[in-house]
Amino acid sequence: MCGIFGEFSLKGNLTDEPVFRKLNDLAILRGPDSAGHWTDGTHCQLGFRRLAILDLRDDANQPMLSRNRDWAMVFNGEVYNYLELRKKLPTDRQHFKTHSDTETILALIEHFGPHETAAMLDGMFGIAAYHIPSKKLYLIRDFAGIKPVFYSKRNGMVVFGSQYDLLSKHPAMAGAGINQAVLKTYLQWHYVPAPLGLLADSYQLRPGEIKCFGVDGYEDSKIYWEFPAYKPASVTRKEEALELIDSELSKAVKDEMVSDVPLGTFLSGGIDSPLVAWYAARNSTTKLKAFSIGSDSPKHDESDDAAWYAEKIGADFHLDKMNAAAALSMLDKVLDSLKEPMADFSVIPTYLVSKHARSQLTVSLSGDGGDELFYGYERFWSLMKNKPYQNFSSIGKKALYGLDKFVLKRGLVNDNLLVGSISEAHGLLHSRMRKSMVEEIFPKLAAIEIPKEFDVYIYSDKGSNEEVLHSIAKAEFYGMMQKTLAKVDRASMSNSLEVRVPFLKKSFIEASLKINPLLSYGTNKKKQLLKDLLIAKTGNKPSTNDTKRGFTVPLNKWLKEELREPVREAIFHNNFIDKYGIDKPKLQQLFEEHQQGKDRKWPLWTMYVLAEWERRR
């Protein structure tokens, strides 16, 4: 895992090398082990910061040139099937100086080209490959969006990197203002989704995208992999499904444990990370180290459950407790780690567990992705319970809702029914700062439309339950999951820790989609297959608490106590108020509502993160 950086100039006016190298060092925490630089002297220069994981020798350093010297490349991430892919090359090209995945990817690009190579790779990655003879730059992002690739196009210069500040602080971006449509998107959904960037002329690759730039102004983009379209399930029996998950998850974990440095796992008290830890412990030659975070809030703390799993798994368990004082002490570093506004406040415990794990590890496995693939969120049920009544008229929906809530009191439907469609309701479930609130506090945004590129929550709610569930899962994959992956990437890499995600290995994703979703989904049935598999491995956990907690914090309380003044000072700063056109009395009203007991943590935190980013940039 590393940090990539570079620029591609149509005009031949590359940044002076000392300035470029200084910018490259902004990513030093992503790659503390070494720095690299390459340039053709006219149109392209590449920078690299290395966190050495595979083949620790200097021969595996980057930027790396292909054997025929036609390609220069920097690569961030890990490709897990690289040894298999070496066998696809002609025999005379299967001789390598290193046992790194980097050299393999470069050889594949040299032989097959970037597009065919991208489709072969199974892993997490951001790649920049420059074809020297044709003067074309290719940027590639992994299929699940685990690793970021940001880029900007401004003043005849394409700048790209693993961190947003590599763009925002680059001379080519001087004077770039805030993209108001993207700002509105951030405020409503609390992160900046691909392909958008908050500053004008800045962007990010979509998951599974490859983009090409030519020195003559040529530009092309293709999606080489996307979440598959719905197909009727081929695995419909519970026993068959459990066997498939068992086999494929075991293989995914084993494949992702290849490392020349210490490797362990995150461990919560839920379902996904204990399953990953169970398989990891069985593939480890030493006792597996597992790291968890506890909280001083009983509602949010699951450390007892995590400790129980660690004992059953046979892991060496390491627990760190978090409270408001600990959060405050590291809040500045957490906010520094983001590099762009991203308001998932569980980044605080994720940062802390990453820092804790890095004291003994360089690589950690996580359980991210299980909820999206196996219907683990309450919102799947919250949306789907209304499906039988979606064709009712607006008046009919209101009548049914009122009858059910106030007369029958059965919970047959919920207020998601009153929204026009399942997909629209889905988007609103993820928006904790509604459009009306945004436009009250930021009145200049009232006339601004959300960019059409943000189309995650536009899908059909027609068809069978299985079809609609598939559409919801796809929206979660490209929506909420992307925010989660961004959070983990920022928190872990700012601690020089690589985090791998076995549930999001391409082979596992494709296998999981063969399973009938109704085996996992239903009333009180979230992630039922994964639960059953975990019980088969570890036994029944004594705790009956099925509430999803993960690594989270009591932010509502903190914003009334320890974080009250830091947040107030940031969001009411005159520079922030003036620059973003904020209605100060409306903001004051919102702040006071929270202090008086109304839950306004999401809008307050979202604005606080924006204010802190503005102060730092």
C-alpha positions, 0 to 999 in steps of 0.5 A, spaced: 500 500 500 502 506 497 501 513 495 501 515 487 502 522 485 503 525 478 502 530 472 501 530 465 502 536 461 499 537 454 503 543 454 510 540 456 510 545 462 511 540 468 512 542 475 519 543 477 522 537 480 523 540 487 516 542 488 513 536 485 517 532 490 515 536 496 508 535 494 509 528 493 511 528 500 504 530 502 503 522 502 509 520 506 504 517 511 501 512 506 508 510 504 513 512 509 519 507 507 521 510 501 520 515 495 520 515 488 520 519 482 520 519 474 519 523 468 520 523 461 522 531 462 516 534 457 509 531 458 509 526 464 512 525 471 510 520 476 511 520 484 511 515 489 511 514 496 512 506 498 509 502 504 513 496 503 509 489 503 511 485 498 518 484 496 521 489 501 528 490 496 529 496 493 528 492 486 521 493 487 521 500 488 517 505 484 516 508 479 517 502 475 519 501 467 517 496 463 522 491 460 521 494 453 522 501 457 515 503 453 511 504 460 512 507 466 508 506 472 506 507 479 501 503 483 497 503 490 494 497 493 495 489 492 493 484 487 491 478 489 491 473 483 498 476 480 502 469 481 496 466 477 496 472 472 504 471 470 502 464 467 498 468 462 504 471 459 508 468 454 514 463 457 519 468 455 516 474 459 515 470 465 522 471 468 521 477 473 527 480 478 522 481 484 516 477 487 512 483 487 505 484 484 507 491 481 512 488 476 507 483 474 502 488 473 507 492 468 508 486 464 501 484 463 500 492 461 506 491 456 503 485 453 496 485 453 495 493 454 491 497 460 484 495 458 485 487 458 489 487 464 485 491 468 479 486 467 484 481 469 486 484 476 483 481 482 485 486 488 484 493 490 488 498 486 489 505 483 494 505 477 497 510 473 501 507 467 504 512 462 505 509 455 512 513 453 512 512 445 504 515 444 504 520 450 498 517 453 496 516 460 492 511 463 488 511 470 485 505 473 481 504 479 479 497 482 472 494 481 470 495 488 472 502 489 477 500 495 483 505 493 481 512 491 484 515 484 483 523 484 484 527 478 484 534 476 484 537 469 486 545 469 490 549 465 492 544 460 495 539 466 492 533 469 494 532 476 492 525 479 494 522 486 491 517 492 490 523 496 485 529 494 490 534 497 495 532 492 490 536 487 488 541 492 495 544 493 498 543 486 499 549 483 495 547 477 489 548 482 491 555 484 484 559 484 479 553 483 473 555 487 468 550 490 463 547 485 456 549 488 453 543 486 458 538 489 457 542 495 450 541 496 451 533 494 456 533 500 451 537 505 446 532 503 449 525 503 456 527 508 461 525 503 463 527 496 461 521 491 465 519 485 466 521 480 465 528 483 470 533 486 469 539 491 473 544 487 472 546 480 475 541 475 477 536 480 474 529 480 475 522 482 475 515 478 469 511 479 470 504 481 472 499 475 473 505 471 479 506 466 481 513 463 486 515 458 488 522 456 492 523 450 497 529 449 493 531 443 487 533 448 484 526 447 480 523 453 476 517 454 473 513 459 470 506 460 467 502 465 471 495 465 467 492 471 461 493 474 456 490 479 453 485 475 445 486 473 440 481 476 440 474 474 435 469 477 439 465 483 443 459 481 444 457 489 437 457 492 438 452 498 441 454 504 446 448 505 448 449 498 449 457 500 453 456 506 458 451 503 459 456 497 460 462 502 465 457 506 469 455 500 469 462 497 470 466 503 476 461 506 479 462 499 479 470 499 482 470 506 487 466 505 489 469 498 489 476 502 494 474 507 500 474 502 505 479 506 512 480 507 510 484 513 506 482 520 499 481 518 493 481 523 485 483 523 480 488 526 475 485 530 468 487 532 463 484 536 458 483 530 458 478 524 463 480 518 470 481 522 469 475 526 468 471 520 474 474 517 478 473 523 476 465 524 478 464 517 485 468 518 486 464 524 486 458 521 491 460 515 496 463 520 502 460 522 502 464 528 497 466 533 493 471 529 493 478 532 486 481 533 485 489 534 478 492 537 476 498 540 471 499 546 467 505 548 465 508 555 458 508 552 454 502 554 450 503 548 456 503 543 461 498 546 461 491 544 468 490 546 465 484 551 462 481 544 469 482 541 473 479 546 468 472 546 469 471 539 477 472 540 477 467 545 473 462 540 477 464 534 484 463 538 486 470 537 491 474 541 486 480 542 488 487 543 483 492 546 483 499 546 478 504 550 475 510 547 472 516 550 471 523 549 478 525 552 481 520 547 477 523 541 479 530 543 486 529 543 487 526 536 481 530 533 486 534 529 490 528 526 483 525 524 481 531 521 488 532 517 487 525 515 481 526 511 484 531 506 477 532 503 470 533 507 468 526 509 463 526 515 462 519 517 464 520 524 466 513 525 472 515 522 474 517 529 474 510 532 477 507 525 483 512 526 484 509 533 483 502 532 488 503 526 493 507 530 493 501 535 494 496 530 499 499 527 503 498 533 504 491 531 502 490 524 503 493 517 497 489 514 490 488 517 484 485 514 477 488 515 470 485 515 467 491 510 462 489 505 458 483 508 452 488 510 452 490 502 452 483 499 448 479 505 443 484 506 445 486 513 442 493 514 435 495 517 434 499 511 433 493 506 427 491 510 425 498 512 424 499 504 422 492 502 416 492 507 412 497 503 413 494 496 406 491 496 403 498 496 408 502 491 402 502 486 397 505 490 395 512 489 398 518 493 392 518 497 391 511 498 398 511 501 397 516 506 390 512 508 394 506 509 399 509 513 395 512 517 390 506 518 396 502 520 400 507 524 394 510 528 389 505 528 391 498 527 398 499 530 401 493 526 407 496 523 405 493 516 408 499 513 413 505 515 413 513 512 418 510 507 411 509 503 409 516 503 415 517 498 414 517 491 418 510 490 423 505 493 429 508 490 427 515 492 426 513 499 433 509 499 436 516 498 433 520 503 435 514 508 442 516 507 441 524 507 441 526 514 441 533 512 435 534 508 435 539 502 430 544 505 435 544 511 441 545 507 437 551 503 435 554 509 442 554 512 446 555 505 441 560 501 445 560 495 444 553 494 437 553 493 437 554 486 443 549 485 441 542 482 445 535 485 449 533 479 446 528 474 452 524 475 450 522 482 445 517 480 446 511 485 439 512 488 435 512 481 433 505 479 426 501 478 422 498 484 418 494 479 419 486 478 420 481 483 422 481 491 429 478 488 430 483 483 428 489 487 433 487 493 438 486 488 437 493 486 438 496 493 444 492 494 447 495 488 445 502 490 448 500 497 455 498 493 456 504 490 453 509 495 454 507 503 459 502 502 463 507 498 463 512 504 465 507 508 471 505 504 473 512 504 473 512 511 477 506 512 482 508 507 483 515 510 484 513 517 488 507 516 493 510 511 494 516 515 497 511 520 501 507 515 497 501 515 494 497 509 487 494 510 485 489 506 477 487 505 476 479 503 468 480 502 470 485 496 475 480 493 472 480 486 471 472 486 467 473 492 463 478 490 461 474 484 460 468 488 455 471 493 451 474 487 449 467 485 445 466 492 438 467 493 437 474 497 431 471 500 436 466 504 439 472 508 433 477 508 427 478 511 424 479 518 429 479 524 433 475 518 439 480 517 445 477 514 442 470 516 447 466 512 453 469 515 450 469 522 449 461 521 456 460 518 459 464 524 455 460 529 457 453 526 464 456 527 464 459 534 458 457 537 452 461 540 454 468 542 451 469 549 449 476 548 442 477 545 444 484 542 443 484 535 443 492 534 449 494 529 454 498 532 461 497 529 466 502 531 462 508 533 461 513 538 456 517 542 457 523 538 450 526 540 452 527 547 459 529 545 456 535 541 453 537 547 459 536 552 466 535 550 466 537 543 461 543 544 466 549 544 470 546 538 465 545 533 461 552 535 468 555 534 469 552 527 462 553 524 461 560 527 468 563 524 466 569 520 471 566 514 467 560 514 460 563 515 462 569 509 465 564 504 459 559 504 454 564 504 451 561 511 445 564 514 448 565 521 441 565 525 439 559 522 445 556 524 445 558 531 438 555 531 440 549 529 446 549 534 441 550 540 436 545 538 441 540 539 443 543 545 436 542 547 435 535 546 433 535 538 438 530 535 442 535 530 449 531 530 449 529 523 448 536 520 453 539 525 458 534 524 457 535 516 458 542 517 464 542 522 468 537 517 467 542 512 469 548 516 476 544 518 477 542 511 476 549 509 481 552 514 486 547 513 487 547 505 
